[in-house]
Amino acid sequence: MIFWSDYIKSALKNPFPDKMSSHLLPHLIVVGAILVYALIQIQHFTPAHPEYDCDGYLFLAKRIARLQPLAVDDPDPFRHQLHFWVETQNGGVMPKYSPGYPFLMAIAYWLGGDEAMCLVSPISGTLTLIGAFLLFQLWMPPFIAALSVWVLTINPMWLAYPGYLLTHGVNTCAITWGMYFLWKWVNCGANRFGILAGLILGFSATVRPTSAMMAVVVGIAIIKKCRDNYGNLGINQGLTNNPVVRSIGILVLSYLVFALVIISFNWIHFGHPIKTGYGLSQEQAAFKLEILWKNFGRVLKGLNETCLYLIFPIGLVGLFAIGTISERLMRVGWFLPTFLIYSAYYWQAGGMPFLRFLICTFPVLIGSAFMVLTRTFNLNSPDERLQGKIAKHILISLFVVLIVFLQYGPSQAQMDRMVSNGKSEKRLAAGRMLTRNFGDHVVIFSQAPYEAYLDTVRNFRHYNLARFSGAWGGGERRHPLRTKKINAFYTAFNQEQRNQKQKEIIKSFLSENRPVVFLIPKKSLKDYGARLGPHFMFNLFQDWENGSWGVYLVKFDEQI
């Protein structure tokens, strides 16, 4: 009895649950979140995509990987018509996108080929969870930081977009890790943190140009350091002998490394150091106050109802109310410029397709929300009794469990719609089938749903058959010079002349011994055969789409 009495007294003085909440348990919770996130990504992983934009990133990645010029000289009028193609000052065409994300995809291509490029975004999503946990630990107790990671983990948009081939996963990963190192630099001033913060936040601007706004947060951090230095050491100390000034200089120079990279990239390809490809497509300046005024409330509503259910209003309070003035300004600087500029953007599609631009602010909003909960429950108090502390942790845990319960179903549904949807799976299967049967240099003519992706597989050359009937007519803004040339071609050449050009294209590739394949519905065979004429023979190679489509190998016989 004496033994158990002494043991209980010892446990109450140095309680095991409190140790667990500070050390092992938070890490186990985060590992669980990472495993769940990874398993869902693996469950839905489809190394293809269902839309046009992703082709631009894959194109740039393969050009970088092969050390080729990023702009291609291709006069073929039936290709490169989509909204992301711009014409450079030397006459070549290239996607309007920044090079940071394609560079990472190029590394993946070196390591594993075409399909490995599709791993970059989901891996970035996983790394973001780790970075968010490390950052949140600087703002709140480790146990609460670990719980908050689950809210990001199970978020439908955070699962779906890093599972996709767009930039949002990589961009958010870079910003989150950059902010973690920036906060560490502010707290301790170590040069290694300044270097990492500068490099990673600078790199984020090469992924999405608007991430250059994170320089606002860097500036606030520098001002805080200067104020602290003035208070501690006085302003008269020599600059060269001042370790804080040197540390600031190292941070700034580190940030400028990738800033100079993107400036050089823009200058070489788009003709001006601050003109991006979006400048050529008339989108860089497509931000207006009247649009902001009109959409301000709608975007707030979307953040509350679609993006961060139950979390956004709490996070908004935390941005402005929790922490020192400089800490609040840094968090507000992370969220507010991005919110304002995209609320003012001309392209205001509804729901997730638009709200995805704000994904990079999810970590700061979630972290700020749990800072509010930490303050509300007074979890940082060292004097509170163990029983009360455990009860409060249980309440917050139940809140997180509720969010996970409510979001799991929508997350799986969103992954089905975006990542492992039927269109992506069909395109992936077609690409693998064509590679297996015709090699790396096949020329494909196809129609929807095979109007994208195939051009990025191996060394395929793909033609969307719809382009022989008319120009692409999407509603996005495009490069006027490029669009003018395309429209001029369709004005100058009637349907019969375009059919003749299609014949010449096919004959040219056949003369190079490249296989030419039509992937079309069987009911369309007669129409396409009539367009090309009797000299072109369509030989059914295999059935497709349960026999309703065919893979036709085209031959030319001048004797017929």
Long-range contacts (C-beta under 8 A, 24 or more apart in sequence): 12-386, 15-386, 17-386, 17-390, 18-386, 18-389, 21-141, 21-142, 21-143, 21-393, 22-141, 22-142, 22-143, 23-142, 25-143, 25-146, 26-133, 26-137, 26-142, 26-143, 26-145, 26-146, 27-146, 29-143, 29-146, 29-147, 29-149, 29-150, 30-129, 30-130, 30-133, 30-146, 30-149, 33-129, 33-146, 33-149, 33-150, 33-153, 34-126, 34-129, 34-130, 34-153, 36-153, 36-154, 37-125, 37-126, 37-129, 37-153, 37-159, 38-126, 40-159, 40-411, 40-412, 40-415, 41-122, 41-125, 41-126, 41-159, 41-162, 41-163, 43-415, 43-420, 44-163, 44-415, 44-416, 44-419, 44-420, 45-118, 45-119, 45-122, 45-163, 45-419, 45-420, 46-118, 46-419, 46-420, 46-421, 46-424, 46-425, 46-428, 47-114, 47-115, 47-116, 47-117, 47-118, 47-119, 47-428, 48-118, 48-424, 48-425, 48-427, 48-428, 48-431, 48-453, 49-118, 49-164, 49-165, 49-424, 49-427, 49-452, 49-453, 50-418, 50-421, 50-423, 50-424, 50-427, 51-452, 52-82, 52-83, 52-84, 52-452, 53-84, 53-166, 54-164, 54-165, 54-166, 54-452, 54-453, 55-82, 55-84, 55-95, 55-452, 55-453, 55-455, 55-456, 56-82, 56-84, 56-85, 56-95, 56-96, 56-97, 57-95, 57-97, 57-101, 57-102, 57-105, 57-165, 57-166, 57-167, 58-102, 58-105, 58-114, 58-117, 58-165, 58-456, 59-94, 59-95, 59-455, 59-456, 60-94, 60-95, 60-97, 60-99, 60-102, 60-105, 61-102, 61-103, 61-105, 61-106, 61-108, 61-109, 61-117, 62-106, 62-109, 62-456, 64-99, 64-102, 64-103, 64-106, 65-106, 65-107, 65-109, 65-110, 70-94, 70-99, 70-269, 71-269, 76-505, 77-485, 77-486, 77-489, 77-501, 78-463, 78-464, 78-467, 78-468, 78-501, 78-502, 78-505, 79-463, 79-467, 80-482, 81-467, 81-471, 81-472, 81-486, 82-472, 82-474, 83-281, 83-472, 83-474, 83-476, 83-477, 83-478, 84-277, 84-281, 85-478, 85-479, 85-482, 86-270, 86-277, 86-280, 86-281, 86-479, 86-482, 87-280, 87-479, 87-481, 87-482, 87-485, 88-269, 88-270, 88-271, 89-269, 89-270, 89-271, 93-482, 94-269, 94-277, 95-277, 96-276, 96-277, 96-278, 96-280, 96-281, 96-479, 97-167, 97-277, 98-205, 98-206, 98-207, 98-208, 98-209, 98-262, 98-265, 98-276, 98-277, 99-206, 99-261, 99-262, 99-265, 100-170, 100-174, 100-203, 100-204, 100-205, 100-206, 100-207, 100-258, 100-262, 101-167, 101-170, 101-171, 101-207, 103-206, 104-170, 114-456, 114-457, 114-458, 118-165, 120-170, 121-161, 121-162, 121-163, 121-164, 121-165, 121-166, 121-169, 121-170, 122-162, 122-163, 122-169, 124-162, 124-169, 124-170, 124-172, 124-173, 125-158, 125-159, 125-162, 125-163, 125-169, 125-172, 125-173, 127-173, 127-177, 128-152, 128-162, 128-169, 128-172, 128-173, 128-176, 128-177, 128-363, 129-153, 131-173, 131-176, 131-177, 131-180, 131-363, 132-176, 132-363, 132-366, 132-367, 134-180, 135-176, 135-179, 135-180, 135-183, 135-363, 135-367, 136-367, 136-370, 138-180, 138-183, 138-184, 138-187, 139-323, 139-367, 139-370, 139-371, 140-367, 140-370, 140-371, 140-374, 140-379, 141-374, 141-379, 141-380, 143-393, 144-370, 144-373, 144-374, 144-379, 144-393, 144-396, 145-370, 147-370, 147-396, 147-397, 147-400, 148-366, 148-367, 148-369, 148-370, 148-400, 150-400, 150-403, 150-404, 151-311, 151-366, 151-369, 151-370, 151-400, 151-403, 151-404, 152-362, 152-363, 152-366, 154-403, 154-404, 154-407, 154-408, 154-411, 155-307, 155-308, 155-362, 155-407, 155-411, 156-407, 156-410, 156-411, 156-413, 156-414, 157-306, 157-307, 157-352, 157-355, 157-356, 157-359, 157-362, 157-414, 158-359, 158-362, 159-411, 159-414, 159-415, 160-352, 160-411, 160-414, 160-415, 160-417, 160-418, 160-419, 161-356, 161-359, 161-418, 163-415, 163-418, 163-419, 164-418, 164-419, 166-356, 167-207, 167-208, 168-356, 168-357, 168-359, 168-360, 170-207, 171-204, 171-207, 171-208, 171-211, 171-359, 171-360, 172-359, 172-360, 172-362, 172-363, 174-200, 174-201, 174-203, 174-204, 174-207, 174-211, 175-201, 175-204, 175-211, 175-214, 175-334, 175-360, 175-363, 176-363, 178-203, 178-204, 178-214, 179-214, 179-217, 179-334, 179-363, 179-364, 182-217, 182-218, 182-221, 182-330, 183-330, 185-221, 185-247, 185-251, 186-221, 186-224, 186-225, 186-326, 186-330, 189-225, 189-243, 189-244, 189-247, 190-247, 191-246, 191-247, 191-250, 194-247, 194-248, 194-250, 194-251, 194-254, 195-250, 195-251, 195-254, 196-254, 197-251, 197-254, 197-255, 198-250, 198-251, 198-252, 198-253, 198-254, 198-255, 198-256, 198-257, 199-254, 199-255, 199-257, 199-258, 201-255, 202-254, 202-255, 202-256, 202-257, 202-258, 202-259, 203-258, 205-258, 205-259, 205-262, 206-258, 206-261, 206-262, 206-265, 208-360, 209-262, 209-276, 209-278, 209-284, 210-338, 210-341, 210-342, 210-357, 211-360, 212-259, 213-337, 213-338, 213-341, 214-333, 214-334, 215-255, 216-333, 216-337, 217-330, 217-333, 217-334, 218-251, 218-252, 218-255, 219-333, 220-326, 220-329, 220-330, 220-333, 221-251, 221-326, 221-330, 222-248, 222-251, 222-252, 223-326, 224-326, 227-326, 280-479, 280-481, 281-476, 281-477, 281-478, 281-479, 282-477, 282-478, 282-479, 282-480, 283-346, 283-347, 283-477, 286-345, 286-346, 286-347, 286-477, 287-341, 287-344, 287-345, 287-346, 288-344, 288-346, 289-344, 291-343, 291-344, 291-345, 291-346, 291-348, 292-340, 292-343, 292-344, 295-343, 295-344, 295-348, 296-343, 298-348, 299-339, 299-342, 299-343, 299-355, 299-358, 302-351, 302-354, 302-355, 303-339, 303-355, 303-358, 303-365, 306-351, 306-352, 306-355, 307-355, 307-358, 307-359, 307-362, 308-362, 308-365, 308-366, 308-369, 309-403, 309-406, 309-407, 310-402, 310-403, 310-406, 311-365, 311-366, 311-369, 311-403, 312-365, 312-369, 314-368, 314-369, 314-372, 314-373, 315-364, 315-365, 315-366, 315-367, 315-368, 315-369, 315-372, 316-365, 316-368, 317-368, 317-372, 318-367, 318-368, 318-369, 318-370, 318-371, 318-372, 319-364, 319-365, 319-368, 321-372, 322-368, 322-371, 322-372, 322-375, 323-371, 331-364, 331-367, 331-368, 334-361, 334-364, 335-361, 335-364, 335-365, 346-477, 347-476, 347-477, 352-414, 370-396, 373-399, 422-449, 423-449, 424-453, 426-450, 426-545, 427-452, 427-453, 427-454, 428-453, 430-454, 430-519, 430-544, 431-457, 431-460, 433-542, 433-544, 433-551, 434-460, 434-517, 434-519, 434-551, 437-541, 437-542, 437-551, 438-515, 438-517, 439-515, 441-514, 441-515, 442-514, 442-515, 442-516, 442-517, 443-506, 443-509, 443-514, 443-515, 443-516, 443-517, 444-517, 444-518, 444-519, 445-516, 445-517, 445-518, 445-519, 445-520, 446-518, 446-519, 446-520, 447-520, 447-521, 447-524, 450-519, 461-509, 461-514, 463-505, 465-520, 465-528, 468-498, 468-499, 468-501, 468-502, 468-531, 469-495, 469-498, 499-531, 499-532, 502-531, 502-532, 503-532, 503-533, 503-536, 506-532, 506-536, 506-554, 506-556, 507-556, 510-554, 510-555, 510-556, 515-553, 516-553, 516-554, 517-541, 517-551, 517-552, 517-553, 517-554, 518-550, 518-551, 518-552, 518-554, 519-544, 519-549, 519-550, 519-551, 519-552, 520-549, 520-550, 520-552, 521-545, 521-548, 521-549, 521-550, 522-547, 522-548, 522-549, 522-550, 523-548, 525-550, 525-552, 534-560, 535-560
